[in-house]
C-alpha cells in the first residue's frame, strides 16, 4: 500500500482547513487529557460490559445473538471515540 504518507508527499495536500482538522480528529490517537476523561472511558466500558454479560447469559446462541454482541462491540468503540476525540468542527453540542 502506498499513499502520501509512504511516498513523502504532503498528506494534507488538496485539503482545506476543515478537512485537515477532520482527518486528524478521526485518525489521530487521542489519549485521555485528564483523569475525568479516563474515568469516563472506564464508566462507559463498565456499562457496556454489564449489557454484554446479560446478553451472553440470557440470549440463545445464534446469529441474532452474535449480531447483538457485535453491535455492543461497535457501541463500545463509538462511545470511546466520542469521549476521546475532539469535537467536530461545527458539530452538535452535548445533549443533542
Order of alpha helices (4+ residues) and beta strands (2+ residues): alpha-alpha-alpha-alpha
